């Protein structure tokens, strides 16, 4: 049972429906307070004024704690009529929301910032419970979301102010105007950050936002929607859809939806891009990466090793922009491998709620199984495991931090994105060879480059095929900088000045 303020129903019944005694008891319980859904085994009821609202049984979504394996909650998925209801309401809210000034919208985000910080522990524990990252990383995620909200509350007006141009007209300028409902399809690995990264600039620009979150973090999706309501946002400015991916096309096709943003796999990206193209909707895609982490022989050795381990094994390696491929100059290759082995074997695995734990479980069994496939097939092709390469004490969702060498093109760990705690190290003859290896991928999200020769670093950065290059630092997202990729890592940008202008109409006004 959880509180809701939205109506997601297929009909209104003036009299209590004739169901089993247990189900009728559920109706009575649900009628005690306005706005509370009651879940029975297959049915949901809601009281609205004097009516009993019946939501008929749909497919079920379950959230499961990846550490304990226990079911957290079960949710009924919405019908097409439920989707239509949300989109109608969201479009109605857009017509009011778009007319607010930036300062009026900013006040809501200021409240959102405060609520995130006040409730950081509650939200962090929810994230850890649903997808398994360690509690300290979950806290950092919530704090970063608060920073994001504060950043756009303070800077959005300047980013979207009218721009004037000198032309043959008496006056000519560009206005940045909201377009309508934006549909966000978001992943589970940063279940608060990924959503707010897309939604906050979109909402500050005057659009409304409808979320379809990953099923394994449905509780987080509901918490985010309730967070917006608690911050005083008008209803349906931010809305949550609990739907199967098969119904996503219905949302994209809807005439009220003006754009779609996805963070996910290349396969999902192809599907969403095709659907967006079919219905002439703008799309933004962030499709993961196989980021190179280049370490040249003059790099600060200890710092580059420790930062590399942090980058690769954050969130149990389930990060789009983590260091996926370590490319190390041959002169320091042996030392680098030895140091990484020591660092990996010191990582403490365990309960992600325990403050002493360094790495939690992977989020789902299917993700671990795919990682095992990539490692095992690469070993069969000649790759060498230096440490790890197996599950932790037989636990179904822990994979021991793994280090692999003797990597060659054609191996899964070379060609594919490895989304888990696996580090591969590839030797490079010189900086030019390192650049060749770095670009030998279909991905192009981020890159990290370590050297004390900053002039060389900038020259190499120009040639690295990626959406971002971090020199002597870990690749990361930052509200002040645009985020996105090139090649098969997607297109479009989130965050900063560029992200807030993605879903607006850049209207030219010319006056003689």
Buried (B, 14 or more C-beta within 10 A) or exposed (E): EEEBEBBBBBEEEEEBEEBEEEBBEBBEBBBEEEEBBBBBEEBBBBBEEEBBBBBEBBEEBEBBBBBEEEEBBEBBBBBEEBBBBBBEBBBBBBEEBBEBEBEEBBBBBBBBBBBBBEBBEEBBBBBBBBBBBBBBBBBBBBBBBBBBBBBBBEBBBEBBEEEEEEEEEEEBBBBBBBBBBBBBBBBBBBBBBBBBBBBBBBBBBBBBBBBBBBBBBBBBBBBBBBBBBEBEBBBBBBBBBBBEBEBBBBBBEBEBBBBBBBBBBBEBBEBBBEBBEEEEBBBBBBBBBBBBBBBBBBBBBEEBBBBBBEBBBBBBBBBBBBBBBBBBBEBBBEEBBEBBBEBBEEBEBBBBBEEEBBBBBBBBBEBBEBBBEBBEBBBEBEBEBBBBBEBBEEBEBBBBBBBBBBBEEEBBBBBBBBBBBBBBBBBBEEBEBBBBBBBBBBBBBBBBBBBEEEEBBEEBBEEBBBBBBBBBEBBBBBBEBBBBBBBBBBBBBBBBBBBBBBBBEEEEEEEE
